[in-house]
Structure formats: structure tokens, C-alpha cells
Amino acid sequence: MATLTLHDVPEEVLTRLEQRAQAHGRSLNSEVLDCLTRQSSAIADTEAWLQQVEALRSQLKGGPISVEDLVAATERQSH
């Protein structure tokens, strides 16, 4: 497992993280890890969704993407 050291964390960010940690009954370290894990998952989900949209777009040979195509891609991503 890696170690990460943060510098110059704004006081208001630290305060919010400490409040979240207390509200969730965990340490500051655990809270920060949870935030980072959630964010990295959201990024991965967005990247997968964009790949699906690009795949649809290539199937349409550069034509317009309909709202239905985007909704279908979004629904596939959420399952």
C-alpha cells in the first residue's frame, strides 16, 4: 500500500473533511480514502460511458447521435 502526503491543503477543505469524518465515525485518513475511492470510481464510470458513446458514434459513421442513443448508453452504464 502506498503513502500519500498532501501539502498546502486549504483550511476550509481540511475542516470539511474533519466534519465529514466525524459524521461518518471514521478517522480523517479513512474519510480521505473514501473520498478518493468514490472520485476515482466516478472517473472510471465516466470514461466507460464516453467509450460507449464513441462506439455508438462510430456505428453511425459520424452522423448525429440521438437522445435515445445517449439514454440507452447511460442506462447500460448504470447496470
Rosetta silent file (secondary structure, phi, psi, omega in degrees, C-alpha in Angstrom):
SEQUENCE: MATLTLHDVPEEVLTRLEQRAQAHGRSLNSEVLDCLTRQSSAIADTEAWLQQVEALRSQLKGGPISVEDLVAATERQSH
SCORE:     score description
SCORE:     0.000 S_00000001
   1 L     0.000  139.743 -177.253    0.000    0.000    0.000 S_00000001
   2 L   -87.545  160.922  174.817    1.300    3.460   -0.895 S_00000001
   3 L  -114.033  137.423 -179.120    1.625    6.511    1.323 S_00000001
   4 L  -125.400  129.938  177.121    0.437    9.903    0.150 S_00000001
   5 L  -115.219  130.756  179.311    1.372   13.204    1.765 S_00000001
   6 L  -106.379  139.758  177.518   -0.596   16.347    0.950 S_00000001
   7 L  -118.346  152.607  172.788    0.802   19.859    1.231 S_00000001
   8 L    58.280   39.426  175.928   -0.954   23.223    1.286 S_00000001
   9 L   -73.390  123.879  179.629   -4.434   21.844    1.963 S_00000001
  10 L   -58.963  142.285 -176.929   -6.741   24.847    2.371 S_00000001
  11 H   -56.286  -39.988 -178.964   -8.040   25.182    5.921 S_00000001
  12 H   -67.075  -33.023  176.843  -11.682   25.113    4.776 S_00000001
  13 H   -68.593  -44.665  178.629  -11.113   21.819    2.924 S_00000001
  14 H   -61.239  -43.019  179.297   -9.479   20.278    5.975 S_00000001
  15 H   -61.059  -45.035  179.357  -12.329   21.473    8.185 S_00000001
  16 H   -63.659  -41.268  178.839  -14.957   19.959    5.876 S_00000001
  17 H   -64.110  -41.469  178.118  -13.056   16.667    5.725 S_00000001
  18 H   -63.685  -40.048  177.945  -12.760   16.568    9.509 S_00000001
  19 H   -64.857  -42.389  178.114  -16.500   17.257    9.852 S_00000001
  20 H   -63.782  -42.647  179.795  -17.320   14.502    7.340 S_00000001
  21 H   -60.484  -45.484  179.691  -15.014   12.076    9.131 S_00000001
  22 H   -64.033  -43.513 -179.885  -16.673   12.793   12.456 S_00000001
  23 H   -62.598  -33.249 -179.371  -20.162   12.490   10.948 S_00000001
  24 H   -92.809   -0.625  177.638  -19.253    9.107    9.440 S_00000001
  25 L    67.701   38.408  179.129  -17.498    7.891   12.581 S_00000001
  26 L  -137.975  169.724 -179.567  -14.116    7.379   10.991 S_00000001
  27 L   -71.406  163.779  176.131  -10.632    8.824   11.024 S_00000001
  28 H   -60.185  -42.827  178.541   -9.565   11.673    8.772 S_00000001
  29 H   -58.138  -47.092 -179.938   -7.375    9.224    6.846 S_00000001
  30 H   -63.641  -37.622  179.342  -10.316    6.845    6.285 S_00000001
  31 H   -65.891  -44.553  178.932  -12.532    9.718    5.169 S_00000001
  32 H   -63.057  -42.435  177.300   -9.972   10.968    2.659 S_00000001
  33 H   -61.366  -40.438  177.779   -9.503    7.434    1.308 S_00000001
  34 H   -62.693  -44.679  178.752  -13.270    7.080    0.924 S_00000001
  35 H   -61.006  -45.190  179.676  -13.473   10.397   -0.956 S_00000001
  36 H   -64.889  -40.521  179.103  -10.605    9.412   -3.257 S_00000001
  37 H   -63.532  -46.112  179.003  -12.089    5.970   -3.897 S_00000001
  38 H   -61.673  -43.789 -178.732  -15.500    7.409   -4.760 S_00000001
  39 H   -65.028  -43.232 -178.973  -13.976   10.023   -7.057 S_00000001
  40 H   -66.661  -32.705  175.872  -11.765    7.530   -8.885 S_00000001
  41 H   -67.408  -40.679  178.744  -14.791    5.255   -9.406 S_00000001
  42 H   -63.186  -39.772  178.082  -16.787    8.162  -10.820 S_00000001
  43 H   -63.677  -44.961  179.786  -13.956    8.954  -13.229 S_00000001
  44 H   -62.537  -41.453  178.690  -13.787    5.321  -14.379 S_00000001
  45 H   -63.121  -41.968  179.421  -17.574    5.240  -14.867 S_00000001
  46 H   -65.079  -41.995  179.087  -17.465    8.445  -16.909 S_00000001
  47 H   -63.389  -41.111  178.061  -14.639    7.134  -19.065 S_00000001
  48 H   -64.161  -41.547  179.684  -16.556    3.898  -19.742 S_00000001
  49 H   -63.448  -43.455  179.019  -19.678    5.895  -20.628 S_00000001
  50 H   -63.757  -35.916  176.026  -17.706    8.092  -23.026 S_00000001
  51 H   -64.071  -39.248  177.337  -16.261    4.977  -24.691 S_00000001
  52 H   -64.902  -41.885  178.655  -19.803    3.670  -25.194 S_00000001
  53 H   -63.022  -42.828  179.087  -20.885    6.980  -26.703 S_00000001
  54 H   -63.771  -38.333  177.201  -17.871    6.937  -29.018 S_00000001
  55 H   -63.023  -43.072  176.658  -18.708    3.367  -30.065 S_00000001
  56 H   -61.857  -43.117 -178.585  -22.259    4.455  -30.904 S_00000001
  57 H   -61.927  -41.133 -179.856  -20.931    7.430  -32.795 S_00000001
  58 H   -68.737  -30.994  176.718  -18.612    5.282  -34.897 S_00000001
  59 H   -66.840  -28.474 -179.337  -21.522    2.958  -35.709 S_00000001
  60 L   -87.290    4.404  178.928  -23.395    5.972  -37.057 S_00000001
  61 L    52.755   45.551  174.994  -20.441    6.810  -39.315 S_00000001
  62 L    82.895    0.786  178.372  -20.125   10.301  -37.912 S_00000001
  63 L   -73.160  175.955 -178.490  -23.832   11.085  -38.066 S_00000001
  64 L   -67.662  150.324  175.775  -25.696   12.773  -35.264 S_00000001
  65 L   -97.945  129.603 -178.753  -26.308   10.922  -32.000 S_00000001
  66 L   -82.898  163.471  175.623  -29.923   10.896  -30.899 S_00000001
  67 H   -60.445  -38.192  179.642  -31.178   11.480  -27.386 S_00000001
  68 H   -61.998  -39.669  177.243  -32.369    7.860  -27.400 S_00000001
  69 H   -62.254  -43.530  179.674  -28.825    6.653  -28.145 S_00000001
  70 H   -66.343  -40.509  178.218  -27.458    8.670  -25.241 S_00000001
  71 H   -63.838  -43.166  179.249  -30.188    7.432  -22.891 S_00000001
  72 H   -61.656  -42.382  178.708  -29.506    3.828  -23.928 S_00000001
  73 H   -65.003  -40.170  178.353  -25.777    4.261  -23.300 S_00000001
  74 H   -64.772  -42.361  179.539  -26.485    5.831  -19.910 S_00000001
  75 H   -65.405  -38.934  177.380  -28.829    3.000  -18.948 S_00000001
  76 H   -64.282  -38.206 -179.086  -26.260    0.370  -19.928 S_00000001
  77 H   -66.544  -36.018 -175.923  -23.641    2.192  -17.850 S_00000001
  78 H   -80.010   -5.512  179.103  -25.824    2.259  -14.726 S_00000001
  79 L  -105.829    0.000    0.000  -26.419   -1.529  -14.814 S_00000001
